[in-house]
Amino acid sequence: MLPALSDERAAAAVSELEGRVTLGDLGAQITLGRLYLNGIYYEQDMARGCDLFEDAARAGNAEAAARLATCYENGTGREQSVAQAVEWYETSIDGGYALAKCLMGEAYTRGSLGPVDSERGVQLCLEAALDGVPSAQLTIATYYLTGEHLSQDLEKAHIWMTAAAQAGIARAQYNLAIMYENGDGTERSLNEASFWYQSAARNGYDAALLPLGRLYYRASIEEGTGNIKGKAAKIAYFWLTIAQYRAPTQRERALAQEMLGVYRQHVDPEHVAEWDKDLARELSQ
């Protein structure tokens, strides 16, 4: 039974999804399992979600096998069982679902499949990264960046972070922007930092909003005179206006408002009004 939804399109999409499951669409079955597992559109029912994963896994779907493995690993919707988790991870890997290698690898580094085994865990994630799995590339990049599970190597971190960022992983785009801004593992480049902050922000990663706005804010203040340069200021104003509402923390939102206050105090009000119009136009598209 469908829940009462105010969004009729969402209700129609869920109804269509259930119809596809009835017709044996295993991909739809996985999606439906995720909805039950996370309580999206339905009352949360982890056991039902894992049941759907298991049905699809036993029908030969490798992704479903990996998701079922996480049910057993975490004890969500299934009684926790290391043996079952390992068995289903291995089934998924054998079925060609490359991401399962890193999911299993991260489980080994956490110690949720027995004693912590960082060496084995990193090797599995590295295999997935070399297979071209973007989230595994981010994991390996993070290990090199932080020095956790691998010796810190900023140049290798930059290589893997770039791969994940180019594949569209928002967190990798944000991390890569920071690396360019600070010159970590690569030559410092504010142009590259701006590009990747914008990529992350447009990809819905709100943590990028304030750093992006601040980057242009600093560029808009002329060194020595303190005069405000229009083009950089307009871009800063755009991102800071969004950041004041959507930045993740109250402190970040307050900082965005503080920088916006400088513009409103020192920039011609007619220019600010034009910026507001352009911002409204951009956000409406």
N, C-alpha and C positions, 0 to 999 in steps of 0.2 A: 504494500500500500504506500502510495506517495505521500510525503508530508505536505502540509499546507504551505505553499510558497507564494510570496508576493510577486516574484519574478516568473511570469508565465513561460518565458522562454526557457528558463532553467528547469521548470517542471516538465516541459515538453522534451527537453534534452535527456532528462533522467528517464522519462517514460520510453523514449527511443532506445536508450541504453539497455533497459530491462528487456525490451523486445529483442535486441540483438543477442543478449545472453540466452534467451529462450531458443534462439536459432543456432546456438552453438558457437558464437563468436567469442573465442578465448580472450582476445584483447579487451573486449567489452567486459568480460567476466572479471578480469584483473582490475579494471577501473572501478567496477561496482564494488569489488572487495575493498578497495582503498577508501571508497566513500563510507562503507560500513565501519571500517577500521578506525577512521578519523572522525566519524560523526558528522559528515558533510551531507546535508539534505535528508539524512536519516538519523534516528536515534542511534548513538554509538553502540555497535555490537561487534566487538573484536572477534568473538568466536565465529560469527557469521562471515566476517571478512576473511578470516583464515580458512574457513570452509570453502569459500569461493576460490581462494588461491590453490587449495589442495586439489579441488576438482580439476582446475586448469592444469596444474602441475602433473597430475596423473594422466591427463590427456596429452602430455608431451610438451607443454609450454615451459620453456627454460626460465623466462622472467618470473613466472608464477612460482616456480620452484625456489628461486632466490627469495621471493617475498615470504613464502611459507617458512623458509629457513630462519628468517628474522623473527617470525612468530615464535618458533621454538627457542631461538637464542634469547629473546627478551622475555619470554613467558607471557606474551600478549595474545590472548585468544587460544592459547595452547598451554598445557603444562610445560614448564621449562625443561628442555632436554638438549644437552650438548650433542649427544649421539645423533638425534634426529636433525638438529641444525646442521651438523657437519655433513650428514648424508644428503640433505637437500641442497646445500651449497654445492657439493660435489656433483650432484645431478644437474644443477643449473650450469655449472662450468662445462661439464661434459656435453651439455646441450648447446653450447656456443654462446651463452650469455656472458659476455666479457666482463660486464660490471660486477658480476657475482664474485670474481676474483678479488676485487678490492673490498667489497662488502665483507667477504670472509677474512681478508687480510686485516681490515680494521678491527674485526672481532678478535683476531689473535693479538693485536697490539693493545686492545682494551683488557684482554684476559677473560673475555666472556665465552671462550671456547676451551677453557682450561687455563693452565698457567700462562702468563704473558709470554708471548713468543714474537718479539719485535722483528727479528730477522726473517722469520717465515712470513709475517704479516706484510712487511715492506716489500719482500720479493713478489708476493701475490699482487700487491697494488702496482708495483712497477710493471709487471707483465700486463696488467689492464691498461696502464698508461701507454705502454708501447703499442698496445692494440688500438689505441686511439680513443679511449674512453675519457671524455673531458673531466668528469668528476674525479676520476683516478689521477689524472694529470694535476688537478688542483691539490689533491691529497699529497702527492709526491712533492709538488712545489712547496707546500706548507711545511713538510718535513724538512726540506733543505733550508727553508727560510728561517724556521724557528730552532733548528738543531735538535728537534725531538724525533727520535728513532733513526735519524741519519745525522752524520756530521754536518754542521752548518756550511753551506756553500751557496752564496748569494747569486753567483753566476748561473749555476744549475737551477736555482730557484726561479731566476728570471726566465730561463728557457722554458721550463715547464709551466710557469704562470702565464707566459705568452700563449702557449698552445691552448691552455684552458680558456683564456680570455678570448682568443680568436674564435673559439668554438661557441662563444656566447654565454659562458658562465659568469653571472653578474658579480659574484664575490671575487672571482679571479680578476675581473676587469678592475674592480675597486683596489684589490691588492697590488695589481700591476701599476695602477696610477700612483699609488704611494711609493712604489719602488722607483718610478721615474722622477717623482717630485724630490725624493731624498737621494737619488743616485745610488740605490742599493742594487748591486749586481749588474749595473749598466750605467752608461753615461747619463748624467742628470739632464732631463729634458722637460721643461714645463709645457711645451706643446704636446708631447706624448702624454704627460700627466693629465692635461686638459681633455684630450681625446678619450682616454680610458675612464676618467671620472664621468664624462658625459655619457659614455657607453653604459656604464653601470647605472647611472641615474635614470637614463631612458629605459633601462631594463628593470626598473622598479626597485633598485637597491638604494633605499633612502639614506643610508649611511654616507653615500657619496655626495649628497646635496650640499652640506656645509663646506666640506673641503673644496668642492668645485667652485662654489660662490666665493669663498675666501681667496682662492687662487686668482680669480679675476678682480676681486676687490683690491688685493695688494698691487696687481698690475695697473689698476686704475688710478692709484695715488702716485703722482709724479714725485720722484725722489728729489729732495732738496727744497722744492717749493710747496709740496703738499697739494698742488692743484689736481683736480679730478679730470681724467681723460674719458671722453664720452663713450667710445666704442666698448672699451673694457668694462666701464661702469654699467653700461646697459646690460651686458651679458651677466655681470655679477648681480645686478638688481633682479634679473629674471630668476636665477637659481636661488638667491637668498630669500626671495619672496616665497618660493615653494618650500625652502628649508624651514622658514619660521613656523610652518604648519606641520611639516612631515618629517623633519629631522628626528632621529630616534629618541633623543633625550631632551629634557627641559633645558639643560645647560646649552646644548647646541641650538635649540630654537631661540633662546635668549641672545646668544651671540649673533645669530642671523638678524634678529631685530635690531641689535645694537649697530651693526654695520649698515643696515637699511636706514637707520636714523641719521647717520652721517650724510648719506646721499640726500635725504629729504631736507636736511638742514643747509646743505651747501650747493646743491644742484638746482638750477632754474626750475621752479614748479611746473612750468609748461613742458619741460623735457620729461620730468617725472610722470606727468599726466600722459604723455605720449608713450612712455615705457609701459605704464599700466594698461593702456589700450592694446599695445602690441602683445603684452603678456596674456591678456584676456583672449585675444584672437588666437594666439598659439595654443592655449589650453583648451579652446573650444574645438580644435581640429582633431 
